[in-house]
Amino acid sequence: MACIVTLRNDKAREFIKRALQAVENKVSKRSFDKQGNFSFGIKEHIDIPGTKYVPELGIHGMDVAVTLSRKGQRVKYRHKAESRVGVKHRLTPEEAIEFVQDEFGIQVT
């Protein structure tokens, strides 16, 4: 069984905060890619605070993938007048780690 869900803005921030609590607010430095995105796994979905156990569903693990970008990244994906994003404008792993530590208060090991 697989499902992909896209969350943005406040709902995304709230879910990420709760999902990070399930992994004790720790993410490995290896979880970050060259573009500053990061992923982590949760062994049991009921570890997320506020999630109730439903016997009909059982217990499932999940992977959480977070995509970070700066404003202006949209020019790469728009259909009309598509353009490139400059190297200096791209997000680096170091900047992403710093942002995540400040925003969510996690430890990057």
C-alpha positions as CSV (number, residue, x, y, z in Angstrom):
1,M,0.0,0.0,0.0
2,A,1.4,3.4,-0.9
3,C,0.1,7.0,-0.6
4,I,1.7,10.3,-1.5
5,V,0.3,13.5,0.2
6,T,1.5,17.0,-0.4
7,L,1.2,19.5,2.4
8,R,2.1,23.2,2.3
9,N,2.5,26.1,4.6
10,D,1.0,25.8,8.1
11,K,-0.3,22.2,7.7
12,A,3.1,21.1,6.5
13,R,4.9,22.8,9.4
14,E,2.6,21.3,12.0
15,F,2.9,17.8,10.5
16,I,6.7,18.0,10.3
17,K,6.9,19.1,14.0
18,R,4.8,16.1,15.0
19,A,6.6,13.7,12.7
20,L,10.0,14.9,14.1
21,Q,8.8,14.2,17.6
22,A,8.3,10.6,16.6
23,V,12.0,10.3,15.8
24,E,12.9,12.2,19.0
25,N,13.8,15.4,17.1
26,K,17.0,13.8,15.6
27,V,17.8,13.6,11.9
28,S,21.1,12.3,10.4
29,K,23.2,14.6,8.4
30,R,23.2,11.9,5.7
31,S,19.4,12.5,5.4
32,F,20.0,15.8,3.5
33,D,20.7,15.7,-0.2
34,K,22.7,18.2,-2.4
35,Q,19.6,20.4,-2.9
36,G,18.8,20.8,0.8
37,N,15.9,18.4,0.9
38,F,15.7,15.8,3.6
39,S,13.9,12.5,4.4
40,F,13.5,10.3,7.5
41,G,11.6,7.2,8.3
42,I,9.0,6.5,11.1
43,K,8.8,2.8,12.1
44,E,5.2,3.0,13.4
45,H,2.7,5.7,12.5
46,I,1.2,5.6,16.0
47,D,4.5,7.1,17.3
48,I,3.3,10.5,15.9
49,P,1.7,12.5,18.7
50,G,-2.0,12.8,18.3
51,T,-2.4,9.6,16.2
52,K,-4.8,7.0,17.4
53,Y,-4.6,3.3,16.8
54,V,-7.3,2.0,14.5
55,P,-7.4,-1.9,14.6
56,E,-8.9,-2.1,11.1
57,L,-5.8,-0.3,9.6
58,G,-3.1,-1.9,11.7
59,I,0.3,-0.4,12.2
60,H,2.3,1.0,9.3
61,G,5.7,2.7,8.9
62,M,6.2,5.7,6.7
63,D,8.8,7.8,5.0
64,V,8.6,11.6,5.3
65,A,10.3,13.6,2.5
66,V,10.6,17.3,3.0
67,T,11.4,19.6,0.0
68,L,12.9,23.0,0.8
69,S,13.3,25.8,-1.7
70,R,13.7,29.6,-1.8
71,K,11.1,32.0,-3.2
72,G,11.6,32.2,-7.0
73,Q,12.1,28.5,-7.5
74,R,8.8,28.4,-9.4
75,V,10.5,29.8,-12.6
76,K,12.1,26.4,-13.1
77,Y,8.7,24.6,-13.2
78,R,6.3,27.1,-14.8
79,H,5.1,26.3,-18.3
80,K,5.3,29.8,-19.8
81,A,8.7,31.4,-19.9
82,E,10.5,28.5,-18.2
83,S,13.9,29.6,-17.0
84,R,16.9,28.4,-14.9
85,V,17.6,29.0,-11.3
86,G,21.0,30.4,-10.7
87,V,23.6,28.5,-8.7
88,K,23.8,31.2,-6.0
89,H,20.0,31.0,-5.5
90,R,19.9,27.3,-4.9
91,L,19.6,25.9,-1.4
92,T,22.7,24.2,0.0
93,P,22.6,21.3,2.5
94,E,24.3,23.5,5.1
95,E,21.7,26.2,4.7
96,A,18.9,23.6,4.9
97,I,20.4,22.1,8.1
98,E,20.6,25.6,9.7
99,F,17.0,26.4,8.7
100,V,15.6,23.1,10.1
101,Q,17.5,23.5,13.4
102,D,16.2,27.1,13.8
103,E,12.7,26.4,12.6
104,F,12.0,23.0,14.3
105,G,14.6,22.8,17.0
106,I,16.0,19.4,16.0
107,Q,19.4,17.9,16.4
108,V,21.3,17.0,13.2
109,T,23.8,14.3,14.0
